[in-house]
Amino acid sequence: MSVPAVTTTAHVNEAVYIDPRAGNDKFYRTFTFGSVWVSQYGRNGTLGTFTKLVEAASPEAAAKAAAAKFAGKVKKGYEPVRSGAVETSAVITADNLTVLDTLAEGLQKGDAVGIVTEPVAAVEMDARRDDFTAAAVEALTAISSLGEPAVAEDSIPLLPVRPMLASVQPAATVADAMDSDDWYAQFKYDGDRVVIEVDNGEIRVLNRQGQAKVRNVGPAHLNPFSALHSGRWVFDGEVVGRTLVLFDLIVATNGVHTWTRETTTFPDRHHALTILTELLGIPAVDKAPEGSSVVLAPIAVTAQTKVAMLESAVAEQREGIILRHRGGTYESGRRSTMLVKHKLIKDVDVVVTALHPVKDSAELAVHDAEGNLVQVGTASTIGKGAVEVGQVWVVTFLYVTNPEHPRMVQPRLIRQRHDKAPAECLLGQFADAGTNKTV
């Protein structure tokens, strides 16, 4: 493969994935120069590994290909930390790619503007409610356990907020959490995850990737938040049917004092959320009139109330419950061990890899740790509309006999997911999907 002999400018994007609890401390970079692009990955503090140089049809095609690879890493939880263009007089070839490492290290960290998307535009509201900001500040300030001086990043974050994701843990871990005072419980909802960001009166709705959310969110969902005319307030929730259910408060600041930020532990975040929702007229689920557009999710704190919530979930045929550790911070875009999902109805997200017209069925797969597709079963496509290869679908099933090499028993296509990329459909979803056949 031929490579351009001389290039003077290299465009660099870098993201990291750091999770001390899991021993993860990784980086990922893409470089484009002319019509060539290459990626570099490895453990932070090392040279890592370079992939092969790829020569595209044009500089634009190279930039597009590199951006797609980078975006895939960000969707998996990597956090962009720096980007930019650097100049070099060196001739970059397959034999001296270490030059690129030196160039990347010369970029200032924290300069990652525009890596993922353009800034999300504010939602246009026909009318705003009267300003409740002063009342919110007064109520939050009255809680002595909340609040500290604001810092610049509370109001102007370096990166967009993305929802924290729940992890699957062994049954023993779930059982211990149900008995422990260190864990709280909430219902698990089967809807569209959203982040509502109110920034000095402008309302933005973000999806799992920190991008604009354009489906299933309307003015009725956003009207209560229009009463916050100043400061930055970031809510986490899920649209279930026609109702927005709120269950966390990621950021609450007026620019002078900050009551919650991502490093705030969950009990304080939830306490502040309860205060704000009451002021904004958002009712708790058990007190909400029929047809309420926005509600506050219930929470169980004691072992007794957690058992009652789980029994209610079973009786009402809910998807399950979510367990939150009282010491858990908000890990934006990460799948956290401090946020655990316990599903009653087993379901996973899969990729459609092939269609069988004669049998009216679809081959389904997930990605293993190396990114390879692993076939996990077939499901009927009858009555499911236009099922296509490459789509992501939610599938329910009874069990798998071996979670490490899963094959779903009685899988059923439920609905297509538009908010999840195929690369996010991972083998780890089956970790707790086995069955106990003893009597």
N, C-alpha and C positions, 0 to 999 in steps of 0.2 A: 504494500500500500504506500502510495506516495504521500509525503507530508510537506506542506509549504516550507521552503528553506528559511525564510526570515519572518518573524513576527515581532512586533514591538509592544503590543498591548494584550494583556490577559485579563479576562473578566472572571472574578472569583466569587463563589457563594459557599458559605460554610455553615453547617448545623452540627449540634452536639446532642447526644443522648446520655444523660448522667442520672443514675439512680443507685446511690450507695447501698441501699438495702439489697438490691439484686446483683450488685457487683458490676453494673454497667457504667462505663466511662468511655464513650465512643465518639468519634467525629466522622463527618462525611463532607466532602468538598467536590464541587464541580469547577472545571476551568474551561473557558472557551477562548480560542485565539484564531482569528480568521475563520475558516470553515472547519476547524478541528476542535473537538472537545474530548475531555478525559475526566474521569473521576478518581478520587483518592479517599480511602477509608481506613479506619483502624482505631487503635486505642489512643486516647489523648496522651500527649507527651512522647509519642513515637512517630516514626516516619510513616508507618502504615503501609498500605499497598496501593499501587496505581493500576487502574484497568488499562486495557489497550487503547491506544489513540484511535479515535473514530473520525474519519473525514466525511463530512456531510456535503450535500450538493451546493450549499451556500453558507455564508456566515449566519444568515437568519435561521436556516435549518439547523445549524449546529447549536445556536442559542436555544431554539425551541426544544431540541432533544435533551439538552442538559437541564433545562428548566423542568421538563417533565420528570426526569429522574430525581431531581432535587425535591420537587413537590411531593413525590411518592414517599420520600423519607420523612418529610414534615408531617404528612398524613399519618405516619406510623408513630409519631410522638417526638421526633427530633425537633430541637428548637434552633431556629436560625440565630446566629450570633454575629456574623459579619459578612459584608459583601462590598465589592468595589472593583475598580479597574486599576491595574498597576502596569508600569512600563519596564521593559527589560531590553538590554542589548544582546542578551544571550540567544542563541539559536536553539529553540526547543524541539527536541527529537525524542524518540523512544528511549534513547540511551542516556539522556540527562534530565529526566522528569523531576529529579530532586530540586531543580531550579524552581519549579512551581511551588514546592513546599516552602522554600525561602520567601517567595513572593507573598504567599498567603500569610505567613507569620508576620509580615510587615504591615498588614492591614490592622486598623484599630478595631478591637472587639466592641460590640454594641452598635456598630453601624450596619444594620441589617434592613434598612428601609426598603420597602418595595420588593422583598424577596418572594413573599407568598402571593400577595394580591395587592391591587390598588386599595387605598383606604375605602372602607365600606361607607357608602353614602347614607345620610340620615333619612329616616322614613318621613315622608311629608304627611303631616297631620292637618286635617281640616280645622280643628279647634283644639286648644289646650285648656286644661283645667286651671283653676286658680292655683297660685304658688303655695305649696306646702313645705318648701325647703326649710324655712325658718323653724317651723314646728318640728320637722324631722330632726334638725340639728339640736334643738332644745331637748327633745325626748331622748336622743342617743347620749347627749352630754350628761344627762341626769343619772345614767348608769355608770357608777364609779369604776366598774371593772372593765369598761370599754374605753377605747380612745387613746391616741398618742399623736404627737406632732406629725403632720403630713410631710411626705417627701415628694420630690418632683415626679417620680415614676408612678405614684398613686394617681395623678391626674393625667400624665402624659406617658403611657406605657411604651416600652421599646418594641413590644410585639403584641399582636392581637390576642385576646383571651380565647381559649378553646376549652370546651367542656372537659372536666376531669372524668375519666372512664373507670368503671368498676372492674375488678379482677375476679377470677374464679379461684376459689381456694378449696382445699380438701374438706370433706364433711366434718372432720374432727375440729377444724378451725372454726367452722360455722357454729358447731355445737358449743364450743367454748365461748364464742362471742355472744351467743344467746344468753348464757349464764352470767356474763361479766358486766359489771357496771361501767366498764370502759368503752362499751359499744352501744350505739343507738341504732334504732331500726326505722325505716320508712318503707312504704310500699314501692315495688318496682312497677313502673308504668311502661306500657307498650305504645309509645308514640314517637314524635319527632323532637329530638333534643334541640334546645335553643338557648342562647345567651342573649339577654336583653341588656344593652348598655345605654345608659342615659348620661350624656356628656354635655353639661351646661344647657340642658333642655332639649338637646338633639337626641333622638332615639334611634339606635341601630340594633338590628337583629342579626345575630351571627349563627352559623351552623357549626358542625363539629370541627371544621377546618379553619375557623376564624374568618370565613367568607360570608357574604350577604346571604341571608336566609330569605327565600322568596316564596316558599310554598307554605300554606296552612297557617299563616299568621296574618291577622287582619286588624283594623283599627280598634275593634272592641277589646282585643287582647292588650293593646298598647295604651289605651286611654288612661288607665290609672297612673302610668308612669309619667304622663305629661304634666303631672302636678309637681314634678321635681325640676325646677327652672335653672338651678345652678348646682355645681359640684359634679362628681362622677359617681354613678351608682350602677353596679353590674350584678344582675340577677341570673341565676341558673334555674332552668325548668324544662318542662316537656309539654308539648301540645298533644293532648289526648282527645281525639275526636274534635270537638269545638271548644275545648276548655284548656287554658294554659295553667298548668300545675307548677307552682314554685316550691323548690325545696332547698335552695341555698342562696347566700348572698356573698358574692366574691369580693366586691369592693364597695365601700361606702366612705366617701370623703367629701368635704367641702373645700378642699385645697389648703385649709389651715389645720384642721384636725382630721384624722382618719380613724374610723371605728372598726373597719374590717379591710383586710387586704389578703393576698394569697397566702401569706405566712400566718394569718390568724387561725387559731384552731376552731374546729367545727362548732362546739357549744357557743362560743362567742359570736360566730357568724350567724348561727341560727337564732340566737337571742336578738341580735340586731334585725334580722329578717322579720321576726315576729313583731317587733316594734314598728318597723316601716310598713308592713302590710296592714296593720291595724290603722295607722294614720292615713294610708291611701285608700282605705275602704275595701281592701281585699279580704274576703272572709276565709276562715278555716273551712276545710272540706265539710266537716260535720255540721257547720252552721250556714253553709252557703245555700241561698235560694236556688231552686231549679233553674237551669239555664245560665248560671254565672259564667262569665267569660274567663275570669282569673280567680284562682283559689290557692290557698296555702295548704301544702301537703301535711298530713298528720305525722306525728313522730312518737315513738315508743322508747322510753328511757330505762325502765326497770325490767328485770327478768320476767316478771309477771305480765307486764304490758306487752313485751316483745312476743311472748308466747301467744297472748291474745291476738296480736296483730297477725302472726303467722297462721293461727287457726282461722282468722277471718279471711286471710288470703286464700286458704284452701277452700273454705266454704263458698267464697265468692268467685272461685275459679280464676283468681288473678295469676299473673305471670310469676310472682314471687315477692321477695322483699330485698331491700338493700340494707347493708350494715355499714355504719360509719364509726370509725374510731374517734373517741373524744379528743385525742391528741393529733388527729389528722389535719394537715394543712391542705390548701387547694393546689393540686398539682396539675396545672393547666396543660391539657392535651396528653396527659400521661394516664396509663392504666395503673392504678394505685392499689397497693396491698392494704391501705387504710380505708378503702372503699370496696366492699365485697358484695357480690350479687349471689343470692340464693334463689335459684329458679325452681319453680314447682312443675312447670311445663317445660320440658327440655326443648330448646330451639337454638339454632346456630345460623350464622350468615354464611352462605356458600356462593360459589361462582358457577354459572352454567358453562360447561366446557364442550358439550355436544348435545345434539338433538337426534331422536330416533322417530321419524315421522310414522313409520309402520306401527311402532309400539306406543306412540303418543307419550313419550317420556323424555326426560332430560338427564344427562350425566352431570353430577354435581361434585365439586372439588373445593379444597381449601389449600392454603399455602403452608408448607412446613418452615422450620427455622432458617433454611437456606433459600427460601423463596420458591421452592419447587411445588408444583401442583400435585396434590394427593387426592385421588378419587375416594369419595366417602359414601357414594350411593347413587341411586336413580330414583326419580319421582315422576308421577304422572303429570302431564301438562294439560290434561282434559279440563276444559272450563277455566283455564288460567289466562286466556287471552294470548297476546303476542309474546311468548317466551323466546328470547334470543340468546345466542352464545355471547358470553362476556357480561351478561347482566348479573347483578347481585340480588339474591332472594333470601328471605327468611324461611327456614324449613323447620317444622316440628317433627319429633320422632319419639319413639318409646325409650330406646337405650342403644348403646353400643356394647359389644362384648369385650372389646379391648380399646381403651381410650388412646393408646399410642398408635394403633393401626385401626382406626374406626371404620366401621361399616354400619350405617344407620339402619335400624329396624323400623319398618313402617314409616318412612319419611314422607312428608307432605308439604308441597309448596304452599306458602301462606300469602306472602305479598312481596312485591319487588321493592328493593331499597334504592332510592335515588340519592341518598346522602352518604353512601359508603362506597369506597373504591374497592375493586377486586383484591388489591394487595393487602387490604385490611382484614380479609377473611382468613383467619389463622387456625392452625391445628390445635392450639392451646384451648380453643373453645370446648373441646371434648374432654378436658382434664377431669371433670366431675360428672361425666355423662355415662359412666358404667352402671351395671346393674348387679344387685346381690340376689343370686338364684337359690340361696339357702332358704329352707322352710322354717 
